[in-house]
Amino acid sequence: MLQERVSTGIVGLDEILHGGFVSGRAYLLRGGPGTGKTTVGLHFLVEGVAQQEKVLFITLSESESQIRQNANYLGVDLVGIEFLDLSPTPEFFAESQSYDIFSPADVEREPTTQKIMECIEALQPSRIFLDSITQFRYLSTDEFQFHKQALSFIRYLTQNGATVLFTSEGSQSAPDDDLKFMSDGVLSLSYEQGERLLSVTKFRGSDFSEGNHSLRLTSNGMTVFPQLRPVEFQRHFKPETISSGVPELDELLHGGIERGAITIVTGPTGVGKTTFGLQFMKEAAGRGERSVVYTFEETTETILHRCESINIPVRAMLERGTLAIMEIEALLYSPDEFAQLVRQEVEQHQTQIVMIDSLAGYELSIRSGNMVRHVHALCKYLQNMGVATLLINEIEDIAGGTFRATNMGVSYLADNIIFLRHLEIKGELRKAIGVLKKRLSGFERTLRELEITRYGIKVGSPLSKLRNILSGVPDWTDDSNS
């Protein structure tokens, strides 16, 4: 039987919940102060108003005026949302109200319950946001009484046809493990190591996306970035070879790189890794295909200036829409947020080539967790979508030293590994290019000299007379040819 879904009002959260809340059920939203619980509730109710539903905000902590003021800062329109304000008033303190015979819980519980029931019966809301149920705990004489009353209260709300979202602070002084059992779903918000996260640990009667998902609180409310799961994405594509437009380079690669292939371009600084990637994008632009560069290190103007001097018409490609360059400040983006940017580019613009420049810059966005895991998910997604992926990897050795494809443990992902090296030949600094791995076809086993000229990339004949090239200081096998 199909379940009726209720949108949370947050696109990313709906995706995590595979469509939103199940209608007519109650959900616990946990989190400490400042994690965004009230913001989620506001999105939930505003979406209800947009669907022409009757919605109710029951507040036991913040006053209605405070909530409206905060919503105004977020640019959230609260028109159509009914409030039941049960928060303490200033008069309570000013008049020194106290109880001499009965405990505050015994005195306040009945009028509080009566106000809620009267409001529910008069409004008949289809969505209710309760902030926070922790306050009810203080109106109960013991834990057993609270559990019984809270469970009865939640059932009362849902049996009246409402989908309920209620919050809990979940602190050590006020644990909320009992609330997890009586709710149909549990969502947790946290703020750890400078990163805001959302996780779902329970969602009765439905599947959901597990794990920690990034979120951002902005002046427009909350945005959630679901953790990328490559298995959920697939696009049919023809696994054809993509030419670089440079005959000698295509000879080295036995035709070029493939659609849906992951290519690691590795080498020291200044050797031409980014230019190598842009050469494939230049050729793709000639076919009318779109490419995107995510640059973590260079500015767009720097790339434009450099490419104009080597006959790669990046500015014209940008104007025609066959290329996009996105500057990424790694410290401002989480891996999930960056993956969302890539998804939008691929799914909305049918992008065929994606270059990440570089892996070292991307690594800075990983505040917690394993970098290889995030790179794996992103690359497998692009692979499933038929996108040719170029990962730029910088090694520290300029010349000489131990040869390594990467220092980050991601070389297993690569269908192709192409390395560029600086060479010192008779006191002159030159460059070489070679292929270390090519999973989908053969490749030329020799190295070739690489030049970046004002006419573009120039690749020479195989350097068959040199040995010890990977050391960075090669020597000739036949001195007569030197």
C-alpha positions in Angstrom: 0.0 0.0 0.0 1.3 3.4 -1.0 2.1 5.7 2.0 1.0 9.3 1.8 4.1 11.5 2.3 4.3 14.9 3.9 7.1 17.1 2.7 9.4 18.6 5.4 9.8 21.8 3.4 13.6 21.0 3.0 14.4 19.4 -0.3 17.6 17.6 0.9 15.8 16.2 4.0 12.9 14.9 1.8 15.5 13.1 -0.3 17.1 11.5 2.9 13.6 10.4 4.0 12.8 9.1 0.5 9.9 11.5 0.1 9.3 13.1 3.5 7.5 12.2 6.7 4.8 9.5 6.6 1.5 11.3 7.1 -0.3 11.0 10.5 2.8 10.0 12.4 5.0 11.6 15.1 8.7 12.4 14.8 11.3 13.3 17.3 13.8 16.0 16.4 16.8 16.0 18.8 19.7 18.4 19.2 21.4 20.8 21.4 21.0 24.6 21.5 21.6 26.3 18.2 21.6 23.2 16.1 18.6 24.3 14.0 15.6 22.5 15.5 13.2 25.4 15.4 14.3 26.2 11.8 13.4 22.7 10.7 10.0 23.2 12.4 9.4 26.5 10.6 10.2 24.9 7.2 7.8 22.0 8.1 4.9 24.4 8.9 5.6 26.9 6.1 5.4 24.0 3.6 2.0 23.0 5.1 0.7 26.6 4.6 1.9 26.4 1.0 -0.1 23.2 0.6 -3.2 25.1 2.0 -3.1 23.0 5.2 -4.0 24.1 8.8 -0.8 24.1 10.9 0.0 24.8 14.5 3.1 25.8 16.4 3.0 24.9 20.1 5.8 26.6 22.0 6.7 26.0 25.6 10.1 27.7 25.6 10.5 30.7 23.3 7.7 33.2 23.1 5.7 33.7 19.9 7.1 37.2 19.6 10.7 35.9 19.7 9.9 33.2 17.2 8.4 35.7 14.8 11.4 38.0 15.2 13.8 35.1 14.5 11.8 34.1 11.5 11.9 37.6 10.1 15.7 37.5 10.2 15.5 34.3 8.2 13.1 35.8 5.7 10.5 33.1 6.6 6.9 34.3 6.2 4.8 33.0 9.1 1.4 34.1 7.6 -1.0 31.2 8.0 0.7 29.6 11.0 -1.3 29.4 14.2 0.5 29.7 17.5 -0.2 28.3 20.9 2.2 30.2 23.2 2.6 28.3 26.5 6.0 29.8 27.3 6.5 31.6 30.7 5.4 35.2 30.7 7.3 38.1 32.4 4.4 38.4 34.8 5.2 35.0 36.3 8.5 36.3 37.7 7.3 39.9 38.5 4.3 38.6 40.5 6.5 36.1 42.4 4.1 33.3 41.7 4.7 30.2 43.8 2.9 27.2 45.1 2.8 26.4 48.9 0.7 23.2 49.0 0.9 21.6 45.6 4.0 21.1 43.4 4.2 23.3 40.3 3.8 20.1 38.2 0.4 19.3 39.8 -0.9 22.8 39.5 0.2 23.6 35.9 -0.3 20.2 34.2 -4.1 20.4 33.9 -4.5 23.9 32.5 -1.7 23.3 30.1 -3.3 20.2 28.8 -6.7 21.9 28.6 -5.3 24.7 26.5 -3.7 22.3 24.0 -6.9 20.2 23.7 -9.1 23.3 23.1 -6.7 24.6 20.4 -6.5 21.2 18.6 -10.2 20.7 18.6 -10.9 24.2 17.4 -8.2 24.3 14.6 -8.0 20.6 13.6 -4.4 21.1 12.2 -2.9 18.6 9.8 0.7 19.6 10.9 1.9 20.3 14.5 5.3 21.4 15.6 5.9 21.1 19.3 8.9 22.9 20.8 9.9 21.4 23.1 8.5 18.3 24.7 11.3 18.5 27.2 9.3 21.1 29.1 6.6 18.5 29.7 9.1 16.4 31.7 9.2 19.2 34.3 5.4 19.0 34.7 5.5 15.3 35.6 6.1 14.0 39.1 8.3 11.1 37.9 9.7 9.4 34.8 6.9 6.8 34.6 4.3 9.5 34.8 6.1 11.5 32.1 6.4 8.5 29.8 2.7 7.6 30.2 1.5 11.2 29.6 3.8 11.9 26.7 2.8 8.7 24.9 -0.9 9.5 25.5 -0.4 13.0 24.3 1.4 12.0 21.0 -1.3 9.4 20.3 -4.0 12.1 20.9 -2.4 14.4 18.3 -1.9 11.7 15.6 -5.3 10.2 16.1 -6.7 13.6 15.3 -5.1 13.3 11.9 -2.0 15.4 12.5 1.6 14.8 11.4 3.6 15.8 14.4 7.2 17.0 14.8 8.3 17.5 18.3 11.7 18.6 19.6 13.9 17.5 22.5 17.2 18.9 23.8 18.5 15.4 24.6 21.1 16.5 27.2 22.8 14.5 29.9 20.6 16.2 32.5 17.5 15.5 30.5 18.0 12.3 28.5 15.4 11.5 25.9 15.9 7.8 25.2 12.3 7.1 26.3 11.1 9.5 23.6 12.9 7.6 20.9 10.7 4.5 21.6 7.4 6.3 21.4 8.1 8.2 18.2 7.8 6.9 14.6 11.1 8.4 13.6 14.2 10.0 15.1 16.2 12.9 13.5 19.3 14.2 15.2 21.0 17.5 14.7 24.6 18.2 15.9 27.4 20.7 15.6 30.8 19.0 15.7 34.3 20.3 14.8 32.8 23.3 13.0 30.5 21.1 10.9 26.7 20.9 11.1 25.3 17.4 10.7 21.9 15.7 10.4 21.3 11.9 10.9 18.2 9.7 10.9 18.4 6.7 13.2 14.8 5.5 13.0 12.1 5.9 10.4 9.3 3.4 11.0 7.6 1.9 8.0 10.0 3.3 5.4 13.5 3.1 4.1 15.8 6.1 4.5 19.4 7.2 3.8 21.6 6.4 6.7 24.7 8.2 7.9 25.6 11.8 8.7 24.5 14.4 6.2 25.8 18.0 6.1 23.6 21.0 6.5 24.0 24.7 6.4 22.1 27.4 8.3 21.8 30.6 6.3 19.8 33.8 6.2 17.2 31.8 4.1 16.8 29.0 6.6 18.3 25.5 6.4 19.7 23.6 3.5 20.5 19.9 3.8 23.1 18.1 1.6 22.4 14.3 1.5 25.4 12.0 1.6 26.1 10.9 -1.9 25.2 7.3 -2.6 26.4 6.3 -6.1 24.3 3.2 -6.4 21.2 5.3 -6.6 22.3 7.0 -9.8 22.7 5.6 -13.3 22.7 7.1 -16.8 22.9 5.1 -20.0 26.0 6.2 -22.1 28.1 4.9 -24.9 31.6 4.0 -23.6 33.5 5.7 -26.4 37.0 7.2 -26.5 37.4 10.9 -26.1 40.2 12.5 -28.2 42.6 15.2 -26.9 42.9 16.8 -30.3 46.7 16.3 -30.1 47.6 13.3 -32.4 50.8 12.4 -30.5 49.0 12.5 -27.2 46.2 10.3 -28.5 48.9 7.8 -29.8 50.3 7.6 -26.3 46.9 6.9 -24.9 45.8 4.6 -27.7 43.0 7.0 -28.7 42.4 9.1 -25.6 40.5 8.7 -22.4 37.0 7.1 -22.1 33.6 8.4 -21.1 32.8 7.2 -17.6 36.5 6.7 -16.9 38.3 8.1 -13.9 41.7 9.6 -14.8 44.3 10.7 -12.3 46.8 13.2 -13.7 49.7 13.3 -11.3 52.9 15.3 -11.2 54.8 18.2 -9.5 53.8 21.8 -9.5 54.2 23.7 -12.9 54.4 20.6 -15.0 51.2 21.2 -16.9 48.5 19.0 -15.2 45.7 21.5 -15.4 46.6 22.4 -19.0 46.5 18.7 -19.9 42.9 18.5 -18.6 41.8 21.7 -20.3 43.1 20.3 -23.6 40.5 17.6 -23.5 37.9 20.2 -22.6 38.9 22.3 -25.5 38.3 19.4 -27.9 35.0 18.5 -26.2 33.8 22.2 -26.7 34.4 21.7 -30.4 31.9 18.9 -30.3 29.4 21.1 -28.4 29.9 19.2 -25.1 30.0 21.0 -21.7 32.9 20.6 -19.2 33.4 22.0 -15.7 36.5 22.8 -13.7 36.3 22.9 -9.9 39.4 24.8 -8.9 40.5 24.8 -5.3 43.7 26.7 -5.8 43.6 29.0 -8.8 41.3 31.9 -9.6 39.3 32.0 -12.8 41.3 35.0 -14.0 44.5 33.2 -13.5 43.3 30.3 -15.6 42.0 32.6 -18.3 45.3 34.5 -18.5 47.3 31.3 -18.7 45.1 29.6 -21.3 45.0 32.6 -23.6 48.7 32.5 -23.8 48.8 28.9 -25.0 45.9 28.9 -27.5 43.2 27.4 -25.4 40.1 29.7 -25.9 38.7 29.4 -22.4 37.0 32.8 -22.5 35.1 31.9 -25.6 34.2 28.5 -24.2 32.8 30.2 -21.1 30.8 32.6 -23.2 29.3 29.7 -25.3 28.5 27.7 -22.1 30.7 24.8 -23.1 32.9 25.3 -20.1 32.2 26.4 -16.5 34.9 27.3 -14.0 33.9 27.2 -10.3 36.2 28.5 -7.7 35.8 26.5 -4.5 37.0 27.7 -1.1 37.5 24.3 0.6 37.2 25.6 4.1 33.6 26.8 3.4 32.3 23.5 1.8 31.7 20.1 3.3 32.2 17.1 1.0 28.4 16.5 0.9 27.8 20.2 -0.1 30.5 20.0 -2.8 29.0 16.7 -4.1 25.6 18.5 -4.4 27.2 21.2 -6.6 28.7 18.5 -8.9 25.3 16.7 -9.1 23.5 19.9 -10.1 26.1 20.5 -12.8 25.9 17.0 -14.2 22.1 16.5 -13.9 21.0 20.0 -15.0 23.6 20.8 -17.6 24.4 17.3 -19.0 28.1 17.9 -18.3 30.4 15.4 -20.0 33.8 16.1 -18.4 34.5 17.1 -14.8 38.0 18.2 -13.5 38.8 18.5 -9.8 41.9 20.7 -9.4 43.2 19.4 -7.0 42.9 16.5 -4.6 45.0 18.4 -2.1 42.5 21.3 -2.1 39.6 18.9 -1.9 41.1 17.2 1.1 40.9 20.5 3.1 37.1 20.2 3.0 37.2 17.0 5.0 36.8 18.1 8.6 35.8 14.6 9.8 35.7 11.2 8.3 37.8 9.5 5.6 38.8 11.4 2.5 39.1 8.2 0.4 35.5 7.4 1.2 34.2 10.8 0.0 36.4 10.7 -3.2 35.2 7.1 -3.9 31.5 8.1 -3.7 31.9 11.2 -5.9 34.0 9.3 -8.5 31.6 6.3 -8.7 28.7 8.7 -9.1 30.4 10.4 -12.0 31.3 7.1 -13.5 27.7 5.8 -13.3 26.6 9.0 -15.0 29.0 8.5 -17.9 31.1 11.5 -17.0 34.8 11.6 -17.8 36.5 12.5 -14.5 39.9 14.2 -14.2 41.5 14.2 -10.8 44.6 16.5 -10.5 47.1 15.2 -8.0 50.2 17.1 -7.0 53.3 15.4 -5.8 55.9 17.2 -3.8 59.0 15.9 -5.5 60.0 18.3 -8.4 62.5 15.7 -9.8 64.0 12.6 -8.4 63.0 10.9 -5.2 60.6 8.0 -4.8 58.1 7.8 -7.7 54.4 7.6 -6.4 51.2 7.9 -8.4 49.5 9.7 -5.4 50.1 10.2 -1.7 46.4 9.8 -0.7 45.6 6.2 -1.4 43.1 6.8 -4.2 45.0 5.3 -7.1 42.8 2.1 -6.9 39.9 4.2 -8.2 41.6 5.2 -11.4 40.9 3.7 -14.8 43.8 5.8 -16.1 46.9 7.1 -14.4 48.8 9.7 -16.4 52.0 11.1 -14.9 54.0 14.2 -15.9 57.6 14.8 -14.8 60.2 17.5 -14.9 63.4 16.4 -16.5 66.9 17.8 -16.2 68.8 17.2 -19.5 72.2 18.8 -19.8 71.3 21.6 -17.4 67.9 22.3 -19.1 64.6 21.8 -17.4 62.2 19.9 -19.7 59.0 17.9 -19.2 57.9 14.3 -20.0 54.5 12.6 -20.0 53.7 8.9 -19.6 50.9 6.4 -18.9 51.2 4.2 -15.8 47.8 2.5 -16.0 44.9 2.2 -18.5 42.2 -0.2 -17.6 40.0 -0.1 -20.7 42.7 -0.3 -23.4 46.3 -0.7 -24.1 48.7 2.2 -24.0 52.2 3.2 -25.2 54.8 2.0 -22.8 57.4 4.7 -23.6 57.5 8.3 -22.4 57.3 11.3 -24.6 58.5 14.9 -24.2 55.8 17.4 -23.4 56.0 21.1 -24.3 53.5 23.8 -23.5 53.9 26.5 -26.2 52.0 29.6 -27.3 50.4 27.3 -29.9 49.2 24.8 -27.3 50.3 21.5 -26.1 53.0 19.8 -28.1 54.0 16.1 -27.6 57.1 14.7 -29.1 58.2 11.3 -30.3 58.8 8.5 -27.7 62.0 9.1 -25.6 63.3 5.6 -26.4 67.0 6.7 -26.0 66.6 7.9 -22.4 66.7 5.8 -19.3 66.1 6.6 -15.6 63.4 9.1 -16.6 61.4 8.6 -13.5 64.3 9.6 -11.4 64.1 13.1 -12.9 67.7 13.0 -14.0 67.8 10.7 -17.0 70.8 9.7 -19.1 71.1 8.7 -22.7 71.5 5.1 -23.7 73.5 6.1 -26.8 75.7 9.2 -26.4 75.9 9.7 -30.1 72.3 10.7 -30.1 72.7 13.3 -27.3 
